[in-house]
């Protein structure tokens, strides 16, 4: 179900994962225009895989979590079985 909101000057459409490629294409085409106002971004930011996982993984790593492993087809999201990346924060005081 598409949700579209209209005004005299604007049309807003709620996007879902099916729009990832179109949004990424827009971001790539307008990259040099937006760079002066945006944060410094890793080149992987401009890939589909990074758009799905990159930001949350970088946050976890900044908090001290590290990659422990991969569970293939672990979670069913929107009817599709997705891989799950296991991130771990060790309690070194317990060692």
C-alpha positions in Angstrom: 0.0 0.0 0.0 1.5 3.3 -1.1 0.9 6.4 1.1 1.1 9.6 -0.9 0.5 13.1 0.6 -0.2 16.1 -1.7 0.0 19.8 -1.3 0.1 22.7 -3.8 3.9 22.5 -4.0 4.9 19.1 -2.8 4.2 15.4 -3.1 5.4 13.1 -0.3 5.5 9.3 -0.7 6.3 6.9 2.1 9.1 4.7 0.9 9.9 1.1 1.8 12.8 -1.3 1.0 11.6 -1.8 -2.5 12.7 1.8 -3.2 16.3 1.3 -2.0 17.8 1.2 -5.5 16.0 4.4 -6.7 17.0 6.3 -3.5 20.6 5.1 -3.7 20.7 6.1 -7.4 19.5 9.6 -6.4 22.1 9.8 -3.6 24.9 8.7 -6.0 23.9 11.2 -8.7 23.8 14.1 -6.3 26.7 13.1 -4.1 29.0 16.0 -5.1 26.2 18.5 -4.6 25.4 17.3 -1.1 28.9 16.7 0.2 29.6 20.3 1.3 26.7 20.1 3.8 26.8 16.5 4.8 29.1 14.5 7.1 32.2 12.8 5.8 31.1 9.4 4.5 32.9 6.1 3.9 32.8 5.2 0.2 30.8 2.0 1.2 28.0 4.3 2.2 27.1 4.6 -1.4 26.4 0.9 -1.9 23.1 -1.0 -1.4 24.6 -3.4 1.2 25.8 -0.5 3.3 22.4 1.2 3.2 20.9 -1.9 4.8 23.5 -2.6 7.5 26.3 -0.1 7.5 25.1 2.6 9.9 24.0 0.3 12.6 27.2 -1.8 12.4 29.3 1.3 12.7 27.4 2.4 15.8 27.8 -1.0 17.4 31.6 -0.9 16.6 32.0 2.6 18.1 30.3 1.3 21.3 32.9 -1.5 21.5 31.0 -4.4 20.0 32.8 -6.7 17.6 31.8 -9.1 14.9 31.4 -12.7 16.3 29.7 -14.5 13.4 27.0 -14.7 10.8 23.7 -16.7 11.1 22.4 -17.3 7.5 18.6 -16.9 7.1 18.2 -16.2 10.8 15.4 -13.6 10.8 12.2 -13.4 8.7 11.7 -9.7 7.8 8.8 -8.7 5.6 8.4 -12.3 4.5 12.0 -12.8 3.5 14.6 -14.8 5.5 17.6 -12.5 6.1 21.1 -13.2 7.4 21.9 -12.0 10.9 25.3 -10.6 12.0 26.2 -11.4 15.6 27.8 -8.6 17.4 29.3 -9.1 20.9 30.4 -6.8 23.7 32.7 -8.7 26.1 32.6 -8.1 29.8 36.3 -8.2 30.4 35.8 -7.8 34.2 34.3 -11.4 34.1 37.5 -12.9 32.6 
